[in-house]
Amino acid sequence: MSAVLHTHPRFVSLEGGEGAGKTTVLNALREVLQQAEHEVVSTREPGGTPLAERIRELLLSTATDGSHYEKPAAETELLLMFASRAQHVRETIGPALARGAWVISDRFTDSSYAYQGAGRGLDPGFIAELERRVVGIQPGLTLLLDLGVAQGRERTRGRDLAFGGQGPDRIERERDEFFETVRRAFLARARAEPERVRVIDASQSVAEVAADAVAILRMFIARSATERGQP
């Protein structure tokens, strides 16, 4: 893998805290692209391939079945995330982009900077090195659905009750202070890369959040076409 990080214009990622509405936005973006007769691959992290999904289980399991549970060290969590991501890029994202499809991913490497970097206190320089050498690609557009921690908690609690969910996973069970740190890290990345990372107020209604996301995607497509000299 080259140590150069490439940005791909048909690769879109969705970021944000729990309860921000990423799934709804992903569906809205996919519909718009499909209406324009594009192939769309929608995926998620950690996960996106059979092997990566098995790593996801290791990362997020709370071992509530009574089996022995060993909490992963922060470094283990980070490396498992990148192991999953490397497989995801090789088997799903890369081939889809190569054949001309759009890819929309629920989370990507920005989450590692926020959760394992800021949240766990790991060196962002080490994360950047892994990003370059293990992943090698970043989205051309990242939509950050920004939502207060308390509101996000309330939404996920209501979602679990309404749909009979299994409750929060291992990372979702972290304290509010952890998620406040993660939120600040996401917003800092948006300030550092305003052209790529666009912030959407996720405290709005679901319809308003989806509409904002679609508008940003359409502007991004138009701008990309102009830069390539297309009408």
C-alpha positions, 0 to 999 in steps of 0.5 A: 500500500502506498503511503499517499492518501487519495481522495475519491469523488464518488465516495461519501461517508456519514459521521456523527454521534449515536442517534444522529440519523445516519441510516435515514440520510444514507437511504435518502442519498442512495435514492437520489443517486439511483434516480440519476441511474448511478450504481450505489453501494451502501455499507457500514463500519466496522463491517462491510464484508463477511470478515469485517462483520466478524471483527465488528462482533469482536469490537462491539460485543458486550458478552451478555450471554455470560461468556468470559469477556475481555475488554479490548485495550485502546490500541487493540480497538484501534488496530481491529478497526483498521483491520476491518477497514482494510478488508472493507476497502479491498473487498467492497469499497475499492472494487465498487469505485473501480467499476464506476459505482458510488459508495456511501459508508456509515462511518469511515476513518474520521470515526477512528480519529474521533473515537480512538484518537480523541475518545481513547487518547491515542496518538492522531499521528499514528492513526494518520500513518495507519490511514495512509499505509493501511487504507489509502483512501478518504471520501470526497465528501463527508457529512457530519450529522451533529447532535448533542449527546443528551438528545442522541441518547434519548433518540437511541433509547426510544429506538431500542424500545420501539424496535425491540433492540438489544440495547447499546453495544460496548462503545455506546455504553461509554459515559457522556463525557466520552461522547462529548469528547468525540463530538468535539473531535468531529467538529474540529475535523470539520473546521480543519477540512471544511471542503470535505467535511460538511456539518448538518444540524441533526437536531432538526426533524428527520426530513429536514436533516435528509433534505440538507444532506441531499442538497449538499450532495447535489452541490458537491456533484455539480462542483465536481462536474465543473472541476472536471470540465463537464457541463 
